[in-house]
Amino acid sequence: MAKLVFGMNQSLDGYVDHMAFAPGPVLFRHFIKEAEQQTGSVYGRQMYEIMRYWDEDHPEWDVDELAFARAWRKQPKWVVSRTLTSVGPNASLVEGDLQSAMRQLKADRDGEIEVAGPDLAHSLTELGLIDEYRIYLHPVVLGHGKPYFAGPRPRLRLVASDPIDADVLRLTYVPS
């Protein structure tokens, strides 16, 4: 059975914003390894549209960016959206009952399935479907933006803390 894992970069004050701060080289290589090992990813519409950037190579990309793009393209993606009518390569629209669809996805697969985006993570948290939360804590304060937890914070228990590079700490939590 697969587990759903919600992990994102977060500021010290609890916000996620891919435009305000980005992973350094060490953390980016960490994300490449995770993408290579994941069973797949579940996206909300907004995060999926952001990630579509990786569908096509760009001439300015370095070796790590090409490696991430290859890993991202290879894995299956499931997109939860009420407005999209089609999705890109290696992606499927999740239609109907979200809870049933995610329970079936978890039952049909093994490994880790990434949950991408705080709004989708909030919906899946309310349904009790997220198995693990990974906060990549960056030493920045934004003061505004999209919070990592888009709704009430679930009761969590810290199970690991790992320095990923000189500035970023990964905090791993499970529902308590």
N, C-alpha and C positions, 0 to 999 in steps of 0.2 A: 504494500500500500504506500502510495506517495504521501509526502507531507507538503503542505503549503507554507512557504517562508516569505515573509514580508521584510525586505531589507532595503534601506535607503540611506544616503548621506543626510546628515542632520546637523544643523547649527547648534551651538550651546543653548540657545533659547528655543529650540524645538521646531525649527522650520526646515523645510526641504525646498531647494531652489537650484536647479542645475545651471542657471545662468549666473548666480551670485558667487558660487564657489564650485570648483571641480576637483576630482581626484588627481593627486600627483601621480608620478610614474609608478611608484611601488603599489599604491592602491589600485591603479588602473590595471596593472598586471594581475593583482588579486582578483579583480572582477572578470578578467579574461578567463582565468582558471575556473571560477565559479560558473561562467557561461558555458564553458566546455563540458562541465560535469552535470549541469542541470538537465532534468528530464524535459523541461519546457518552461514557458512563462505564460502567466495570465495577466492580461492588460485591460485597463479601462480605456475608453476611447482616446482621452487626452494624452495619456502616457504612450499609448500605441502610436499615435500620430507623431509624437516627439521621436520615438525610437525608430520610426520608418527611415530616419536619416541614415541608418546603417544598411539599408537595402541595396544601395549602390556605392561602389568605390568612388573615392574622391582623390584627385591627383596629389593633393597636399598631405595625405595620410602617411604616417610612419608605420613601421613594422607592427607595433602594438595595436594601432587602430585597425590595421588590416586583419590582425589575428582576432580582435574582438568582433569585427564585422563577420568574419567567417563563422565563428562560434555562434553568434546571434542568428545568422541566417539558417544555420543547420538545425537549430532546435525548433520543435513545434511551438506555435503560439496560439493561445486562445484569447479572443477579444470579446469583452463584455461591452455591448453597446446597444442602445435603443435607436440610434440614428444611422449608423453605418449599414450599408447594404452589401458591401463587399470589403474584403481585406486582401493584403498582399500575399506574396509567396510564403508557403509553409505556415499559414495562419488560417484559423477557423473562427467564425462568429459563434458566440455562445448565445443560444436563443432559448426562450422559455424560462423556466424556473431556475434562478441562479443557484439556490441551495442544492437542488437535485443534480444540476449539471456539475457542480463542483464536487459533490459527494461521489458521483459516478467517475469523474476524472481521477480523483484520488484512489478510488477502488481499482481502476483499470491500469494504473501506472505504478512504477516503483521509483524511488529516488526523490529528489527535491524539485518542486515546481515553484518558481519565483512568482510572487504576487507583486505587481508593479503599479505603484500609484496609491496615494493616501486615501482617495475617495473609494476606490475599489476595496482597499484593505479595510476601511471602515465597515463597508457592507459585509465583507466576509468575517470580520471580527464580531459583528452583531449576530451573525449566524453560527458563531462558535467554530469556524472552519480553519482559522489560521493556527498552525501548529508551532510556529516559531517567529519571533521578531528579531531582526538584526539592525541595530542602530550603529551606523558608522559616524561617530561623533567627531566633528571638526571644530577647531578652536576659533570659530567666528561667531559673531553676534549680528543677526540680521535685523531684528526689531519688527519684522513684518514678513508676510508671505503665507505660503501654504503650510500648515502644521503637519508634522509627521503623523500624529493622531488626529484624524479629521472629525472625531467625535469624542464622547467620553472615553477616558483611558480604561482599558481592561485591567483587571488584576493580573499582575505578572510576577514571575519569579526569575531573578537573575541566575543563569546557569553558566555563563562564561564571560570573561572580559579579556580581550586580546589586543595588544598594540599591533597595528597593521603597518604603520610607518612612524616616523618621528612625531607626527602631529595628530594622527587619527587612531582612535580607540574603537574597536568593535565590541559592542555590548550585545549579548545574546540572551533573550528572555523567552520563556514559555508561559502559557496561561497557567495561573495557579488555581 
